[in-house]
Amino acid sequence: MFKLNHVALTVADRERSAAFYGKYFGLTDRVHDDPHLLILAGPDGGLLALSEGKVPPAPPRTTHFGFQATSPRAVEKLRAAFAADGVPEAEWQDDGPMRVQVFDPDGYRVEAYAFD
């Protein structure tokens, strides 16, 4: 059995990205930090690896990664926080699984979702 446990992104500014993912998704524990790689951990053990470099062109709309929220209400609250902070929204769905997709500081699509 295998479990997906990390995503690696090339970003323009590691600190800016770390602040974004820390604020909205709780990835605040710096488990590795050297000049080439910053790895952030969340409370559930998920990892996000950030390397500074040239950000690739925007991938297709369907390419994204997601964070499962504890409830639809948590998704609504996060959506409101994104809006209040001016984070650009890509998609919103409130039927079926509730989900919101936003663009992170480098244009990657990030989703928060919850099932009823």
Secondary structure as a PSIPRED ss2 file (coil, helix, strand):
# PSIPRED VFORMAT (PSIPRED V4.0)

   1 M C   1.000  0.000  0.000
   2 F C   1.000  0.000  0.000
   3 K C   1.000  0.000  0.000
   4 L C   1.000  0.000  0.000
   5 N C   1.000  0.000  0.000
   6 H E   0.000  0.000  1.000
   7 V E   0.000  0.000  1.000
   8 A E   0.000  0.000  1.000
   9 L E   0.000  0.000  1.000
  10 T E   0.000  0.000  1.000
  11 V E   0.000  0.000  1.000
  12 A C   1.000  0.000  0.000
  13 D C   1.000  0.000  0.000
  14 R H   0.000  1.000  0.000
  15 E H   0.000  1.000  0.000
  16 R H   0.000  1.000  0.000
  17 S H   0.000  1.000  0.000
  18 A H   0.000  1.000  0.000
  19 A H   0.000  1.000  0.000
  20 F H   0.000  1.000  0.000
  21 Y H   0.000  1.000  0.000
  22 G H   0.000  1.000  0.000
  23 K H   0.000  1.000  0.000
  24 Y H   0.000  1.000  0.000
  25 F H   0.000  1.000  0.000
  26 G C   1.000  0.000  0.000
  27 L C   1.000  0.000  0.000
  28 T C   1.000  0.000  0.000
  29 D E   0.000  0.000  1.000
  30 R E   0.000  0.000  1.000
  31 V E   0.000  0.000  1.000
  32 H E   0.000  0.000  1.000
  33 D E   0.000  0.000  1.000
  34 D C   1.000  0.000  0.000
  35 P C   1.000  0.000  0.000
  36 H C   1.000  0.000  0.000
  37 L C   1.000  0.000  0.000
  38 L E   0.000  0.000  1.000
  39 I E   0.000  0.000  1.000
  40 L E   0.000  0.000  1.000
  41 A E   0.000  0.000  1.000
  42 G C   1.000  0.000  0.000
  43 P C   1.000  0.000  0.000
  44 D C   1.000  0.000  0.000
  45 G C   1.000  0.000  0.000
  46 G C   1.000  0.000  0.000
  47 L E   0.000  0.000  1.000
  48 L E   0.000  0.000  1.000
  49 A E   0.000  0.000  1.000
  50 L E   0.000  0.000  1.000
  51 S E   0.000  0.000  1.000
  52 E E   0.000  0.000  1.000
  53 G C   1.000  0.000  0.000
  54 K C   1.000  0.000  0.000
  55 V C   1.000  0.000  0.000
  56 P C   1.000  0.000  0.000
  57 P C   1.000  0.000  0.000
  58 A C   1.000  0.000  0.000
  59 P C   1.000  0.000  0.000
  60 P C   1.000  0.000  0.000
  61 R C   1.000  0.000  0.000
  62 T C   1.000  0.000  0.000
  63 T C   1.000  0.000  0.000
  64 H C   1.000  0.000  0.000
  65 F E   0.000  0.000  1.000
  66 G E   0.000  0.000  1.000
  67 F E   0.000  0.000  1.000
  68 Q E   0.000  0.000  1.000
  69 A C   1.000  0.000  0.000
  70 T C   1.000  0.000  0.000
  71 S C   1.000  0.000  0.000
  72 P H   0.000  1.000  0.000
  73 R H   0.000  1.000  0.000
  74 A H   0.000  1.000  0.000
  75 V H   0.000  1.000  0.000
  76 E H   0.000  1.000  0.000
  77 K H   0.000  1.000  0.000
  78 L H   0.000  1.000  0.000
  79 R H   0.000  1.000  0.000
  80 A H   0.000  1.000  0.000
  81 A H   0.000  1.000  0.000
  82 F H   0.000  1.000  0.000
  83 A H   0.000  1.000  0.000
  84 A H   0.000  1.000  0.000
  85 D H   0.000  1.000  0.000
  86 G C   1.000  0.000  0.000
  87 V C   1.000  0.000  0.000
  88 P C   1.000  0.000  0.000
  89 E E   0.000  0.000  1.000
  90 A E   0.000  0.000  1.000
  91 E E   0.000  0.000  1.000
  92 W E   0.000  0.000  1.000
  93 Q E   0.000  0.000  1.000
  94 D C   1.000  0.000  0.000
  95 D C   1.000  0.000  0.000
  96 G C   1.000  0.000  0.000
  97 P C   1.000  0.000  0.000
  98 M E   0.000  0.000  1.000
  99 R E   0.000  0.000  1.000
 100 V E   0.000  0.000  1.000
 101 Q E   0.000  0.000  1.000
 102 V E   0.000  0.000  1.000
 103 F E   0.000  0.000  1.000
 104 D C   1.000  0.000  0.000
 105 P C   1.000  0.000  0.000
 106 D C   1.000  0.000  0.000
 107 G C   1.000  0.000  0.000
 108 Y C   1.000  0.000  0.000
 109 R E   0.000  0.000  1.000
 110 V E   0.000  0.000  1.000
 111 E E   0.000  0.000  1.000
 112 A E   0.000  0.000  1.000
 113 Y E   0.000  0.000  1.000
 114 A E   0.000  0.000  1.000
 115 F C   1.000  0.000  0.000
 116 D C   1.000  0.000  0.000
